[in-house]
Amino acid sequence: MYLYLQQYSNAMPTRFKQQALDYHAKPKPGKIATEITKPCETQQDLSLAYTPGVAEPCRAIHRDQDAAYEYTAKGNLVAVITDGTAVLGLGDIGAIAGKPVMEGKGVLFKAFADIDVFDIEVNADSTEDFIKTVKNIAPTFGGINLEDIAAPACFDIEDALIEQLDIPVFHDDQHGTAIIIAASLLNALELQHKKLEDVRVVCLGAGAAGISSMKLLQGLGADPEKLFMIDRNGIIQTERDDLNKYKKAFAVHTDRRTLADAMDGADVFIGVSGPDLLSPDMLNTMAPNPVVFALSNPDPEILPELAHMTRDDLIMGTGRSDYPNQVNNVLGFPYIFKGALDVRASCINMEMKIAAVHALAGLTREPVPQEVLDAYDVDTMMFGPDYIIPKPLDPRLIDTIPRAVSKAAIATGVARKFPTDSKKQKEASS
């Protein structure tokens, strides 16, 4: 993959490469900065901002640590943290080389959900060192967004931090991808007149995104025996002795061994792997009215043009913005964190993820506002084969997804702050 990305980079126009470098360097290096939110113009302002006035919120927080949410930025501050071991498709390029991506994630948090971010790049000699570092700095933040951490370490890291911290911990490469895939798939299956519990799903790629996606589909009702996950050694099946504990959980009893075997009669293909791995011949063996999500970026497992030339009965999604049905994580993580932060949730649990899935799927079926049509320069946009998931610039996302996530947090008992109406409802049901 690293070699492929290098080749892709080499094929990029020199002018675009320079534009990208200039964008990040000028007029001020980087993409994010801090701002002062209080007046700082007079002696009185300085006395309140720092000594002696700052002592009062310090005392208040010392008496009650939850007061930090009232007197500091903690409640709207997320750490985007990486060790640089799985940066985009570039691989293990190191923590500091991943910093532009982490800053970019901060841009998206701020632009789409008005959440502030500190990007943190960690040099860690071991998984344990990384976990310890994040745990030690966690009091600063209202939530932790793990990013670009290689599997299987990413699973161990997230599990440990969820157990040890009382703020939301979310590995977007896992759950953000899974949530958007699941919402898109529910809608695509409805259009294809199929039900999730009945379909056979092939997932090419058994890393963070693949494993989390299959776990979420199970949570939504998919039959575990009909989920075929494939890594570089073939189908993850019970006779293999080379599986880690995360892959082993998805091992199925089957005589099938290869991707081609798995594709024969499959209803759904989900690719989170690499370019050009799904052939037209394989596509032709799928069941009638298939769903194909070829999400490798920039080049998918099969190009939409080729897929549609091969089959005229499929619904297609990619990870790219220049094709319909972009499976884009920005539809998820800013709003999921906002929903969690709004109610000071102690975690982001499965119920909150499922709530986000259904909210996204449902929003797609509603009439699209004119401002979205204008943003994408189209006359019409409606639920159908070329529109199975909302567009990233849809202004309704900021209300719809956080509200659903907050409600799920309250319903499952992980919320610690309640809107007035929600509090009354909670007390009434107690």
N, C-alpha and C positions, 0 to 999 in steps of 0.2 A: 504494500500500500504506500509506504514511504517513497519507493522508487516511482510509483505511478504519479503521486502528487508532485514529485520533482519534475517529472516529464511534463505534467500538465502546466506547472509553473513556467517551465522553459518555453512552452508553446504560447503563453500569454503575451500579448503585444507589449513591447517595451514601454510605450506611452502609458498604458494602463498600470504597469508596475510602478512607474514613476508617480503617477497620479495617486496611487495607493500610499506610497511612501510620503508624498507631500501632504496628503490628507492627515496622516498621523503626526507629522512633524510641525506643521505650520498652522496658524501663527504661533501656537504654543504647543509643545510636545504633549502627546497623549490625548485622550478623549473625554476624561472626566476630571472634575475638580470639586473642592469643597466650597461652601458659601456660608456667610454669616447670616443668621436668621434673626438677630436682635440688633437694635440700634447700638452704635458704637461711635458716638460723635461728641459726647461731653464727658466731663469728669464723673458725673453721676452714672452715666452709662458704664464707664470703665469700672466704677466701684461695684456696680451690680453684676457685671459680666465676670469679673475676677474678684480679687480680694478687696474688701471683706465680704461682699454680698454673696459670693459663691459658697461661703461656708454654710449658709442656711439650707440649700438643697442637699449639701453633703450630709448635714446632720439628719435631715429628713430621710434620706436614703439609708443612712446607718441604722435608724430606728426601724425602717421598713423598706426592704430592698425593692419591693414592687413600686415604690415611689420613683424609681429610676425611669419608669415609663411616663411619669408625669413631668419630671423636671429635666430629662435629658432626651437625646435623639434616639435612644435605644429602640423604641417601639416601631420606628420606621427605618431602621438601619439593618441591612443584610450584608453579610460577608460572602463574597464570591471567592472561593478558595480552590486552588489547584496545587498539585505537585508536578504538573507538566509531563505526566507519563503517557497521556493519550490526547494530545492537542489536535483537534479537528482530525484530519486524516494524515497529519504529519508525524504522528507517533510520539515517542519519548524524546522530546526536544529540550526538556528541562524546564524548571519553574519560571525563570525570568523570560524565556522565549515565549511562554504562554501568556505573558502579561497583556499584550494587545487584545487577546481574546477575552480575558477577564474584564478589561476596561470596556470592551464592546458589550459584554453582558450587563455591565453597569449602565451603559447608555440605554439599553432596552428596558431595564427595570425602571429607570427614571422617565423615559419617554412614554411608556405605555401604562405605568401604574404609579408614577410619582413616588417611587421607593428609592431611598438613598442607598448607595453601595460603597463599601471599601473593598477593593480587590486586593487579595492577599495571595502571594506566591510563596510556597513553602519548600525549602530544601530539606528533605527528610531522608534519612538513611534506611528507614524501615516503616512499615505500616504503623507500628506502635508509636514511633516518634511523631508521625503525622497526626495520629489520633490525639496524642498528648498535647501537641501544639494547638490544635483546634480547640480542645477542651479548655486549655489555659486562657485563650483569648475570648472564649464564648461570652463572658459577662458583658462585653462591649455591645453585643448585637441582639436584635430581636429575632433573627433567623440566620441559618447557615445554608448557603447554596453551594454544594460540592460540584466541581466542574472538571472535566477532562482528566479523569483519574482512571487508569487502566484496570480492567477486570483481570482476575477476580478480587484484587485488593479493594476495589471500590465498594464491593458488597460488605466486606469485613469492616471497612472504615465507616460506612453509613450505619450498619447495624450497631457498632460500638458507640457511635456518637448519639444515635437515637436513644440508646439505653442510658447513657451517662448524662445527657443534657435535658433541660426542661424547656427548650425552645425548638421551633421547627427545624428539622434537618432534612434536606431534599437534594438528592443527586439528580440533576436535570437530565443528564444523558440517559439515565434509567427512566425515571417516572414522567418527565416532561414529554419525552418521545412516546412513551407508552400511552399516555392520556390522549394525545392528539391522534395516534394510530387508532385507538379504541373508538373514539368519537367518530372518526372518519369511517371506520369499518361498520359500525352500527348503521350508519346512514346508507352506506353502499349496499349492505346486505338487504336493507329494506327495499331499496330500489331494484335489487336483483331477486326479490321475493324469496329470501332465505332467512333462516334464523340462526343466531350465533351458536346455540346449543346443538345444531344439526350439522354444521359445516366442518369440513376438514381443512385445517390451516397448516401451511408450510411456512416456517420462518427460517430464512437463510441468514445465519449470523447468530452466534450464541454468546455474544458479549453482553455488556450492560443493557443496551437497548433491547436486544432480543429476549433476554431472560425476563426483564421487567415487563415487557409487553405481553409475553405469554402468561406471566403471573396475573397481570391485570385482566386479561381476557378470561382466565379461569374465574377470577372474582366476579366477572360479569355474567358467568354462566356457561362458558365454553366447556366442552367435554375434554378432559385431560388426555384421554386416549385418542383424540382426533387432532391433537396438536403435535406436529412433527417439527422438531427443531434440528437444524443442520449446522455443524461446524466444519472445519477443513478436513476432518476425518470421516464425514458422512453423517447419517442420521444418528441422533442421540437415542440409543436404544439399550435395552436392559442387558444385552450380552457384552457390551463394551466394558473394558476394565480400565479405561484411561480418563474417566470422568471425575471432575471435582464435585464437591457436594452440591454446588449450585446447578450444574448441568444434570447431575444424577436425579434431581427432583423432577426433571422433565423427560426422563427415559421412558420409552414406550415399548411394549411387546409387539414386535413386527418382524416380518421377513424382509422388508424393504431395507435397503442399505444406502442408496445414493440419492442425490437431488432429483435425478430423472425418475427414479422409483417413486419418490415422495410426490412428485408433481402429477403423476398419473391418477386422474380422478379428483384432484384437489379442488376445493372451492375458492380458496384464498391463498395468495402468495404475498408474503411480507419480506422484503429484502432490506437488511441492514448490514450489508457486507461490502461489496465492491462492484465495479463496473462490468457489464457485459457477461454476467454469469448465468443469466436466464436466456436460453435459446428459444427461437421460434418453435422448434420441434417440441420442447418441453411445454411451452405455452399451449400448443395444440392438443396436448393430452389432458389438459385440465377439464373439469366438469363444465357443463353449459352455464353460461352467465357467471363467469368468474370475476373475482376482484383481485387486482394486481397493484400492490404498493411497492414500487421499485425506488427505494429511498436513499440509495447510495448517492453521494454528492461530491463533486459536481456531475459525474456521469452515472446514471442509474444502472441497475442490473439488466434492464432492457429499455431501450429508448421508446417513448410513447409512440412515435411515428411507426416504428417497427411492430410494436405490440398491436396497434390498431390495424395495421396492414395484415397481421396474422389472424386476428380475431375481431369480429365486428359486434360481439356480444359482451365485451368486458367493460368494467369500470376501472379506470387507471388513476393512480396517484403517484406523485414523486416528492422529492425534497426540494425541488427547484421552483422559483417564482415565475419562470417563463412558461410554465405549463399549468393547466387547470389542476385543482385539488392538491395544493402544496401542503404537505404535512410539515408544519412549521412550529417549533417549540415556543415561539414568541406568543402563540395563542394560549399558552398554558402558564409558564412559570411566573410571569409578573402578577397575574391575576390570582393564581393559587396562593402565592405568598401574601398578597394583599388581603385575601379572605382570611388567611391564618393570622396575620398580624392584627387585623381589625378586631379580632376577639381574643387576642393574646393566647392563641392555641399553644399547647405544650408540645405538639407534634403535628405532622401531616399524615393522617392514618389512611387506611384503605378506603373507608367510607367517604372521606373528603376527596380522594382521587376519583372515585366513582361518581360523586356529585359533580365534579368538574367535567367528567366525560358526558354525562347526561345533559348538563347545561350547554356544553358546546354543540352536542348533537341537536338539541332542541332549538337552539338559536338559528341553526342553518335552515330550519323549516319556516322561519318567520320572514315576512316581507323585508327586503333589503332596502335600507334608507338611501335616499338620493345622493347623499354625500359620499357613500361608498361607491355607487355607480360612477360618480364624478371622479373620485380618486383613481379608479381603474379604467376610466374612459370607455365605459360600456353603457348601452342603453337599457339593458335588462340583466338580471341575475336572479336565478331562482333555484330552489332545491331540485337537483337532478344529477345526471351522470357527470356533468362538468362543474358541479357545485355541491360538494358533500361535506364541506367544512367552511366556517366563516373566514373572511379575509382578515389579515392582520390589522388593517386600518379601520376596521369596523368599530365605531365608538361605543357600541352597545356592550362590548366585551367587558369593559371596566365596571359595569353595573351587574351584569349577568353572572359571570364566573365567580367573583369574590362573594357575592351574596349566597350562591349555592354552597361554596366551600365553608363560609362562616356558619350557615345553618347546619351543615353536617358536623362541624366541630362542636357546636352547641348540643346537638342531638346525641353525640357520642361521648359527651362529658369531658372533652379535652379543652374547652374554652374557659378562659378565666376573666373575660370581660364580656358584658352582654349589652347590646342595644336595648333601649327601654322596652320595646314591644317584645323582643326575644326573651328578656328577663321575666316579663310577666307570663309569657307562655310557658317558660321553663318551670316557674313556681306553680303555675296552675296544673301542670302535668305531674308534679312531684307528689 
